[in-house]
């Protein structure tokens, strides 16, 4: 298994093999909480105009996301796990558009398979990759806006690589570092209402969920995220829910 760490939108374009698109603060953390609250599927959309069109055509869909971190007009929720932590999404379809994470998915056109990753489902991602045992793994740290590296995503890529290669990780050291890192400052600024302090805690809740999110193409040309429980039934088989 050859594991390569890539960065940003350009890295997503280079990704091959089983590809993990990483966005810790906050896209793929938020997506995990949405699925844990019962959502049936999520459409990760890069183009905000497409997101608005899908919402207009499907008013019963929830529209989540941000640009520059901030919820946009007409959105049901922003990109904050705190804001949707107790929202009931049972059976619902969600449109999710963000500045970094969803951009990675739509740009990873050369990948054999795309899943997402963040600290909240780290062990599930590792188990999934180990069972799949692909020749090539691409870990794409999306950073800030997909154009500037950020430590939380780079650290998570390194964390996954270490786990897959049976190397040690010091998660408490990662948390301590990120508390004082630039991209986390918004969570501790009381004037930044769109990034509540609890977001940091929810984003750093290690191994909270036992599922991965896999991107698949639909006949309508859209990409959809689906929840796959990583409880092995037989080698290479997983429960899908």
Backbone bond lengths (Angstrom), bond angles and torsions (degrees), N, CA, C in turn:
res aa  C-N    CA-C-N  psi(-1)  N-CA   C-N-CA  omega(-1)  CA-C   N-CA-C  phi
1 X - - - 1.464 - - 1.521 109.39 -
2 X 1.323 115.93 115.29 1.458 121.43 177.76 1.526 108.81 -95.56
3 X 1.329 116.95 121.04 1.465 121.91 -175.48 1.521 109.36 -112.30
4 X 1.322 115.73 124.51 1.466 120.63 -178.85 1.518 110.06 -124.95
5 X 1.333 115.79 132.51 1.460 121.34 175.49 1.518 109.44 -95.03
6 X 1.332 115.34 126.43 1.457 122.38 179.25 1.524 109.67 -120.21
7 X 1.322 116.27 165.68 1.463 120.17 -175.65 1.523 111.56 -129.51
8 X 1.338 114.95 138.71 1.455 123.69 163.73 1.531 113.34 67.66
9 X 1.326 116.86 -171.35 1.456 121.31 -177.10 1.523 110.71 -62.72
10 X 1.324 116.76 -38.61 1.466 119.52 178.22 1.515 111.00 -63.23
11 X 1.323 116.84 -36.68 1.464 120.59 176.23 1.510 111.92 -65.33
12 X 1.333 116.14 -38.25 1.464 119.95 177.45 1.525 110.68 -61.89
13 X 1.307 117.14 -37.67 1.458 121.01 179.04 1.526 111.67 -66.06
14 X 1.338 117.05 -27.72 1.461 121.83 -178.83 1.526 112.96 -89.41
15 X 1.314 117.39 -11.70 1.464 121.53 -172.49 1.527 111.55 -64.34
16 X 1.336 115.16 137.57 1.459 121.83 175.79 1.529 108.62 -134.39
17 X 1.317 116.12 169.04 1.455 120.17 179.01 1.514 111.27 70.92
18 X 1.325 116.22 -154.08 1.463 121.19 174.82 1.526 107.27 -74.88
19 X 1.313 116.31 117.87 1.459 121.93 -171.97 1.526 110.88 -112.91
20 X 1.337 114.70 131.42 1.461 121.10 175.99 1.521 108.04 -108.86
21 X 1.332 117.23 115.26 1.458 121.99 176.35 1.527 107.10 -90.77
22 X 1.332 115.67 122.79 1.467 121.97 -170.06 1.521 111.15 -111.17
23 X 1.325 115.83 126.70 1.466 122.04 172.65 1.532 107.16 -148.95
24 X 1.324 115.81 96.47 1.467 122.39 -176.03 1.526 111.18 -77.75
25 X 1.344 117.26 -46.59 1.467 122.91 179.37 1.533 110.06 -108.42
26 X 1.396 123.88 81.30 1.434 122.01 16.72 1.521 112.47 -150.19
27 X 1.336 116.19 4.48 1.464 119.73 -166.85 1.523 114.48 -55.16
28 X 1.339 116.44 -53.60 1.458 117.68 -172.68 1.516 113.06 -89.17
29 X 1.328 115.77 -4.55 1.460 119.64 163.78 1.525 109.00 -77.39
30 X 1.331 116.39 -50.08 1.462 121.07 178.42 1.522 111.01 -56.60
31 X 1.333 116.80 -43.21 1.467 120.52 -179.07 1.524 111.75 -59.37
32 X 1.337 116.81 -38.10 1.471 119.80 178.75 1.525 111.03 -64.63
33 X 1.320 117.13 -41.97 1.468 119.66 178.45 1.527 111.10 -65.96
34 X 1.328 116.89 -36.28 1.467 120.72 177.44 1.531 110.15 -61.42
35 X 1.326 116.63 -46.47 1.461 119.66 178.77 1.520 111.57 -66.97
36 X 1.317 117.07 -37.76 1.460 119.62 178.93 1.525 111.22 -64.04
37 X 1.331 116.56 -25.14 1.463 121.33 178.14 1.529 112.26 -91.43
38 X 1.330 116.49 16.90 1.452 119.82 167.92 1.507 118.61 103.72
39 X 1.340 118.94 -0.34 1.463 119.99 -178.08 1.527 111.32 -59.28
40 X 1.328 115.64 144.37 1.467 120.63 178.79 1.516 111.45 -80.81
41 X 1.343 115.96 -43.35 1.456 119.62 179.00 1.527 110.07 -160.07
42 X 1.331 114.04 160.78 1.462 121.59 177.89 1.520 108.55 -126.11
43 X 1.333 115.90 132.22 1.455 120.31 170.34 1.536 108.09 -94.80
44 X 1.339 118.66 108.16 1.461 120.79 175.63 1.534 109.07 -81.70
45 X 1.293 117.19 115.43 1.465 121.91 -171.71 1.521 109.77 -118.25
46 X 1.331 116.41 129.32 1.453 119.64 178.34 1.520 113.11 -81.83
47 X 1.325 116.75 -37.48 1.461 123.33 -175.28 1.531 109.36 -88.67
48 X 1.314 116.75 118.15 1.460 120.24 -177.29 1.534 111.33 -66.20
49 X 1.337 117.72 -30.81 1.463 119.81 177.46 1.524 110.77 -65.61
50 X 1.336 116.64 -37.75 1.460 120.82 175.85 1.521 110.33 -65.24
51 X 1.338 116.07 -38.37 1.466 120.02 178.23 1.526 110.72 -61.10
52 X 1.322 116.32 -44.77 1.467 120.15 177.72 1.528 111.38 -63.24
53 X 1.325 116.79 -39.95 1.469 119.93 -179.42 1.523 111.37 -65.06
54 X 1.340 115.80 -42.41 1.462 119.74 178.67 1.527 111.22 -62.90
55 X 1.326 115.98 -38.38 1.461 120.04 178.08 1.527 110.77 -66.59
56 X 1.324 116.88 -40.55 1.461 120.53 -179.82 1.531 110.51 -65.36
57 X 1.334 116.03 -39.55 1.460 120.36 -179.15 1.531 112.28 -76.39
58 X 1.336 115.88 -22.19 1.465 121.10 -177.35 1.532 109.35 -134.20
59 X 1.320 117.92 74.32 1.466 121.07 -173.96 1.516 114.14 -61.39
60 X 1.341 117.74 -16.63 1.459 119.61 178.20 1.526 112.07 -84.23
61 X 1.334 117.98 -8.85 1.461 121.20 174.67 1.528 108.69 -74.04
62 X 1.328 116.64 147.84 1.459 120.98 171.18 1.520 109.17 -87.78
63 X 1.333 116.62 138.54 1.463 122.16 177.35 1.522 109.11 -111.29
64 X 1.334 115.90 117.53 1.459 122.62 -177.38 1.524 109.64 -122.52
65 X 1.340 115.74 153.60 1.451 118.20 170.84 1.511 114.02 142.84
66 X 1.330 113.64 -161.61 1.460 119.42 -173.67 1.522 110.25 -164.27
67 X 1.314 113.98 168.42 1.450 123.82 162.97 1.521 105.44 -139.51
68 X 1.321 115.71 127.93 1.453 119.86 -174.52 1.515 111.95 63.28
69 X 1.329 116.31 26.08 1.457 121.86 179.99 1.519 114.17 87.22
70 X 1.325 117.45 -16.37 1.461 121.83 -169.40 1.532 111.45 -101.23
71 X 1.340 115.55 137.07 1.457 121.40 175.91 1.523 109.29 -58.15
72 X 1.326 116.16 141.71 1.460 121.49 -177.06 1.523 111.65 -100.09
73 X 1.334 117.87 157.87 1.468 120.99 -179.80 1.527 111.65 -55.93
74 X 1.318 116.24 136.11 1.450 121.35 178.18 1.523 114.87 86.46
75 X 1.337 117.24 -6.40 1.460 120.34 178.70 1.530 109.70 -78.70
76 X 1.328 115.88 146.19 1.461 119.92 176.90 1.525 111.60 -75.87
77 X 1.322 115.91 -37.72 1.467 121.83 178.94 1.521 109.16 -145.74
78 X 1.326 115.40 159.66 1.453 120.17 174.55 1.521 110.34 -83.17
79 X 1.328 115.92 -150.11 1.460 121.59 -177.80 1.525 110.22 -109.54
80 X 1.320 116.09 35.10 1.458 122.64 -174.29 1.523 111.39 -106.52
81 X 1.340 118.31 120.29 1.464 119.13 176.24 1.524 112.89 -62.39
82 X 1.320 116.35 -29.19 1.464 119.60 178.25 1.522 111.01 -63.30
83 X 1.336 116.31 -42.81 1.458 120.93 -176.29 1.526 113.20 -65.58
84 X 1.341 116.14 -28.69 1.470 118.72 -177.22 1.528 112.27 -111.05
85 X 1.328 116.77 8.54 1.464 121.16 -174.51 1.522 112.56 -55.48
86 X 1.331 117.12 -36.60 1.460 120.86 -176.12 1.532 112.45 -116.85
87 X 1.327 116.89 20.14 1.464 121.03 177.74 1.529 108.76 -85.23
88 X 1.312 116.30 134.09 1.459 121.87 178.93 1.532 109.40 -85.74
89 X 1.336 116.17 109.91 1.459 121.35 178.82 1.532 111.53 -104.45
90 X 1.307 117.61 18.04 1.468 121.24 -173.40 1.532 112.30 -51.36
91 X 1.340 114.48 120.59 1.453 121.08 177.30 1.516 115.31 72.80
92 X 1.321 118.00 5.10 1.463 121.48 -173.50 1.531 111.97 -91.61
93 X 1.322 114.01 156.64 1.463 122.08 172.48 1.520 108.16 -104.65
94 X 1.330 115.81 138.26 1.466 121.92 -175.61 1.524 109.78 -122.37
95 X 1.314 115.98 135.87 1.468 122.79 170.96 1.524 106.17 -100.02
96 X 1.322 117.01 128.05 1.463 121.00 -174.28 1.524 109.12 -130.20
97 X 1.309 117.08 116.66 1.462 120.56 178.76 1.521 109.93 -129.45
98 X 1.346 115.75 129.29 1.460 121.19 -176.24 1.524 110.26 -138.40
99 X 1.329 114.76 173.64 1.460 120.14 -176.25 1.522 113.39 -78.61
100 X 1.340 117.13 -22.78 1.461 119.38 -173.86 1.519 113.04 -126.12
101 X 1.332 117.45 -66.02 1.454 121.17 -170.95 1.513 114.88 -55.57
102 X 1.323 116.89 -51.44 1.466 119.23 -177.88 1.525 110.51 -67.66
103 X 1.325 117.76 -27.11 1.465 120.95 176.44 1.528 110.47 -65.49
104 X 1.316 116.41 -34.61 1.457 120.43 178.42 1.511 111.91 -63.89
105 X 1.324 116.54 -42.54 1.457 120.47 -179.13 1.525 110.89 -62.17
106 X 1.322 117.41 -47.91 1.464 119.69 -174.86 1.527 111.98 -71.71
107 X 1.331 117.83 -17.40 1.465 120.44 -179.31 1.525 114.11 -98.29
108 X 1.328 117.11 -9.06 1.475 120.03 -179.25 1.525 110.33 -85.15
109 X 1.309 116.44 62.32 1.464 122.11 -171.66 1.526 113.02 -76.96
110 X 1.319 118.54 -17.00 1.463 121.22 -178.03 1.524 112.69 -99.39
111 X 1.317 116.86 2.36 1.465 120.77 -179.37 1.520 110.76 -74.50
112 X 1.343 115.93 145.21 1.465 120.50 174.45 1.526 111.18 -75.26
113 X 1.319 115.11 -33.39 1.466 122.06 -177.69 1.512 107.60 -155.24
114 X 1.327 116.88 140.41 1.469 120.86 -178.95 1.516 109.76 -122.20
115 X 1.338 115.60 127.17 1.449 121.53 168.77 1.524 107.39 -126.94
116 X 1.324 116.14 167.56 1.460 119.55 178.66 1.522 109.56 -110.02
117 X 1.324 115.90 165.56 1.455 118.13 -179.00 1.512 113.35 -153.40
118 X 1.327 114.98 145.46 1.461 123.37 170.74 1.521 106.66 -157.21
119 X 1.308 117.37 173.50 1.464 119.74 -174.89 1.524 112.84 -61.68
120 X 1.332 117.74 -27.23 1.464 119.86 -175.15 1.523 113.26 -67.93
121 X 1.339 117.26 -20.00 1.469 119.02 177.06 1.531 111.66 -130.97
122 X 1.318 115.85 31.84 1.465 121.43 -175.06 1.526 113.01 -57.74
123 X 1.325 117.49 -49.34 1.465 119.73 -176.07 1.527 111.19 -65.55
124 X 1.331 117.63 -34.53 1.462 120.71 177.42 1.528 110.50 -65.35
125 X 1.325 116.85 -40.40 1.462 120.96 177.35 1.523 110.23 -62.09
126 X 1.321 116.38 -44.82 1.467 120.96 179.90 1.531 110.61 -61.99
127 X 1.334 117.23 -46.40 1.465 120.42 -179.68 1.533 110.92 -61.85
128 X 1.319 116.06 -42.00 1.457 120.62 -179.69 1.531 110.84 -60.91
129 X 1.324 116.40 -46.58 1.465 120.47 -178.66 1.528 110.78 -65.72
130 X 1.317 116.72 -40.22 1.465 119.31 -179.48 1.519 111.93 -62.14
131 X 1.329 116.01 -42.09 1.463 119.04 179.74 1.528 111.09 -69.72
132 X 1.307 117.26 -40.32 1.464 121.09 177.81 1.534 111.07 -65.84
133 X 1.331 115.60 -37.56 1.466 123.44 177.47 1.532 112.48 48.30
134 X 1.327 117.11 57.44 1.467 119.83 -178.81 1.529 111.05 -75.86
135 X 1.323 115.82 158.45 1.463 119.88 177.42 1.529 110.86 -68.28
136 X 1.333 115.90 -34.81 1.462 120.74 -176.19 1.528 110.75 -129.01
137 X 1.330 116.04 130.98 1.462 122.51 174.51 1.524 108.24 -122.46
138 X 1.328 116.67 127.44 1.463 122.06 175.69 1.524 108.76 -111.42
139 X 1.318 116.74 122.12 1.457 122.37 178.32 1.522 107.36 -107.18
140 X 1.332 116.54 110.02 1.465 120.85 -172.58 1.521 110.16 -105.52
141 X 1.319 116.64 108.58 1.463 123.37 177.62 1.526 108.24 -85.51
142 X 1.333 117.30 110.83 1.462 120.84 -169.35 1.523 114.11 -78.88
143 X 1.330 118.13 -22.67 1.451 120.09 175.41 1.517 114.18 66.91
144 X 1.319 115.61 -158.65 1.466 122.11 -177.94 1.515 109.95 -88.88
145 X 1.332 115.56 115.42 1.453 120.46 178.94 1.522 114.23 65.01
146 X 1.335 116.30 11.34 1.454 119.70 -178.85 1.513 114.35 74.86
147 X 1.346 117.06 5.77 1.468 120.20 -175.26 1.530 113.76 -127.33
148 X 1.334 117.26 -10.71 1.461 121.03 -178.19 1.523 109.11 -134.38
149 X 1.337 118.19 123.83 1.464 120.26 -179.50 1.532 111.77 -58.77
150 X 1.332 115.93 145.81 1.464 121.09 175.97 1.523 108.46 -134.81
151 X 1.325 115.71 143.71 1.461 120.45 -172.76 1.521 113.21 -62.82
152 X 1.344 117.66 -36.10 1.469 118.07 -176.03 1.524 111.91 -61.49
153 X 1.333 116.47 -39.11 1.461 119.33 -179.75 1.529 111.64 -77.81
154 X 1.335 115.91 -39.76 1.465 119.41 176.87 1.523 110.92 -63.84
155 X 1.323 116.75 -43.61 1.467 120.22 178.19 1.522 111.53 -61.17
156 X 1.344 116.27 -39.32 1.457 118.34 -179.74 1.527 110.76 -67.26
157 X 1.322 117.11 -39.75 1.463 120.03 176.40 1.535 110.15 -59.78
158 X 1.323 116.28 -44.20 1.467 120.44 178.41 1.523 111.03 -66.08
159 X 1.336 116.63 -37.06 1.467 121.59 177.94 1.532 109.65 -60.87
160 X 1.336 117.11 -47.77 1.458 120.58 179.04 1.521 111.28 -61.61
161 X 1.316 116.53 -45.44 1.473 120.63 -179.52 1.526 110.31 -59.49
162 X 1.326 117.02 -43.81 1.463 120.76 178.80 1.525 111.20 -62.10
163 X 1.328 116.50 -44.87 1.461 120.07 179.90 1.527 110.98 -61.78
164 X 1.308 117.03 -43.26 1.460 121.30 -178.49 1.522 111.82 -68.32
165 X 1.321 116.45 -27.10 1.462 120.81 -179.62 1.527 112.24 -101.65
166 X 1.351 114.93 12.36 1.473 121.68 177.63 1.524 112.84 58.87
167 X 1.316 114.84 36.45 1.463 121.51 173.82 1.531 108.57 -99.94
168 X 1.311 117.34 157.86 1.465 121.58 -175.83 1.527 111.55 -78.15
169 X 1.338 115.12 153.44 1.462 123.20 174.29 1.519 109.27 -130.30
170 X 1.316 116.19 146.89 1.460 121.26 175.50 1.526 107.46 -117.62
171 X 1.337 115.85 89.32 1.456 120.08 -174.55 1.525 111.84 -66.07
172 X 1.326 117.98 -38.47 1.468 120.13 -179.43 1.529 110.70 -61.78
173 X 1.317 116.94 -34.30 1.462 120.40 177.27 1.520 110.73 -67.67
174 X 1.328 116.29 -37.71 1.459 120.55 177.32 1.526 110.28 -62.99
175 X 1.330 116.84 -46.01 1.467 121.36 -179.86 1.522 110.59 -60.55
176 X 1.317 116.58 -46.60 1.471 120.84 -179.29 1.526 111.30 -60.52
177 X 1.317 115.96 -40.05 1.464 119.22 178.99 1.528 110.87 -66.43
178 X 1.325 116.60 -46.76 1.458 120.18 -174.67 1.522 113.01 -67.71
179 X 1.335 117.46 -27.45 1.465 120.20 177.76 1.529 111.32 -57.27
180 X 1.317 116.23 -29.97 1.459 121.09 -177.09 1.525 112.69 -108.67
181 X 1.314 116.19 11.36 1.463 120.60 -176.91 1.535 109.98 -89.97
182 X 1.330 115.88 152.02 1.461 121.83 -173.67 1.524 113.65 -52.23
183 X 1.333 117.41 -46.81 1.457 119.53 -173.69 1.521 113.14 -71.94
184 X 1.347 117.33 -10.76 1.469 121.04 177.68 1.524 112.18 -99.00
185 X 1.322 117.96 -9.37 1.467 120.34 -177.06 1.520 112.40 -60.19
186 X 1.324 116.11 -31.20 1.475 119.75 -179.04 1.514 111.63 -60.57
187 X 1.338 117.40 -31.78 1.457 120.76 -178.38 1.529 112.76 -69.64
188 X 1.297 116.96 -22.56 1.464 121.42 -176.09 1.524 112.25 -109.07
189 X 1.334 115.54 12.47 1.460 121.66 176.43 1.527 107.81 -103.43
190 X 1.330 118.81 109.19 1.466 121.15 -176.00 1.525 113.57 -61.33
191 X 1.321 117.73 -18.01 1.459 120.32 179.78 1.538 112.30 -84.18
192 X 1.335 116.52 -10.90 1.463 120.15 179.47 1.521 108.53 -94.10
193 X 1.324 115.49 84.76 1.460 121.46 -172.62 1.529 112.76 -66.64
194 X 1.344 117.65 -27.05 1.458 120.38 -175.86 1.533 112.10 -80.06
195 X 1.345 117.47 -3.02 1.464 120.54 178.97 1.533 108.95 -135.45
196 X 1.336 117.50 75.63 1.473 120.26 -177.76 1.521 112.00 -63.18
197 X 1.325 115.20 153.96 1.462 120.82 -177.28 1.525 111.83 -57.51
198 X 1.330 116.91 -34.76 1.465 119.44 -178.87 1.534 112.14 -63.10
199 X 1.312 117.24 -22.82 1.460 119.69 176.46 1.522 111.67 -54.80
200 X 1.338 115.71 -41.43 1.470 118.95 -179.04 1.529 110.20 -61.62
201 X 1.317 116.83 -45.90 1.467 120.99 179.27 1.520 111.35 -61.20
202 X 1.325 117.05 -44.12 1.458 120.39 -179.27 1.527 111.75 -68.04
203 X 1.322 116.89 -36.55 1.466 120.37 178.58 1.527 112.22 -68.90
204 X 1.321 117.11 -27.95 1.464 121.40 -176.36 1.528 111.73 -104.18
205 X 1.315 116.81 22.32 1.469 122.01 177.64 1.531 108.64 -84.41
206 X 1.310 115.99 85.71 1.462 123.04 -169.69 1.528 112.17 -60.46
207 X 1.338 114.99 130.42 1.469 122.86 173.46 1.538 113.41 57.60
208 X 1.303 115.64 35.88 1.467 120.15 -179.17 1.530 112.25 -70.00
209 X 1.332 116.43 -32.03 1.458 121.08 -175.08 1.522 111.73 -118.13
210 X 1.335 115.90 145.31 1.465 121.21 -177.45 1.527 111.58 -104.32
211 X 1.325 116.30 34.68 1.459 120.15 179.26 1.516 110.57 -137.80
212 X 1.331 113.72 158.53 1.465 119.49 173.10 1.520 107.78 -113.27
213 X 1.322 116.42 165.15 1.457 122.18 176.50 1.519 107.96 -114.26
214 X 1.317 115.73 121.74 1.456 121.42 -176.62 1.518 110.46 -111.65
215 X 1.332 115.50 135.06 1.462 121.58 178.55 1.525 109.82 -89.69
216 X 1.313 115.94 130.02 1.461 121.92 177.80 1.524 108.88 -133.06
217 X 1.333 115.68 151.09 1.470 120.66 178.02 1.513 110.14 -89.56
218 X 1.329 115.95 138.41 1.454 120.94 175.60 1.528 109.65 -101.93
219 X 1.341 115.62 164.80 1.457 120.54 -178.22 1.528 112.05 -63.25
220 X 1.340 116.36 -24.36 1.465 119.93 179.76 1.526 112.81 -79.93
221 X 1.336 117.18 3.60 1.452 121.43 178.03 1.516 114.57 90.03
222 X 1.322 117.30 -7.84 1.455 121.32 179.22 1.518 111.10 -85.43
223 X 1.321 115.55 153.51 1.462 122.21 172.46 1.520 108.09 -95.48
224 X 1.319 116.74 138.00 1.458 120.79 -179.98 1.519 109.01 -125.72
225 X 1.324 116.63 141.89 1.461 122.06 172.77 1.520 109.02 -95.00
226 X 1.321 115.54 133.07 1.453 120.91 176.56 1.526 110.15 -125.86
227 X 1.296 114.40 148.22 1.468 121.90 -178.46 1.524 110.01 -86.52
228 X 1.332 115.59 128.58 1.461 120.54 177.00 1.529 108.42 -123.71
229 X 1.309 116.07 114.45 1.461 120.57 175.90 1.524 108.90 -69.17
230 X 1.302 117.32 129.21 1.461 120.43 -177.72 1.527 108.92 -96.18
231 X 1.329 113.27 66.89 1.458 121.04 171.31 1.509 105.59 -117.14
232 X 1.302 115.75 106.30 1.459 120.43 -172.55 1.528 111.56 -62.90
233 X 1.325 115.74 131.32 1.463 122.04 172.54 1.536 108.27 -97.16
234 X 1.317 115.28 -56.27 1.453 122.97 171.81 1.521 107.09 -136.78
235 X 1.297 116.78 168.10 1.455 120.18 -179.45 1.527 110.58 -54.31
236 X 1.319 115.95 122.40 1.452 120.35 178.63 1.511 114.76 83.03
237 X 1.328 117.90 -0.33 1.472 121.15 179.86 1.522 109.83 -114.69
238 X 1.339 114.95 141.32 1.454 120.56 -178.57 1.519 108.77 -134.97
239 X 1.319 115.54 157.61 1.454 120.26 171.41 1.521 108.13 -74.24
240 X 1.303 117.65 134.24 1.460 122.03 176.74 1.517 108.65 -111.68
241 X 1.332 114.73 131.75 1.459 118.79 -178.14 1.506 109.87 -149.32
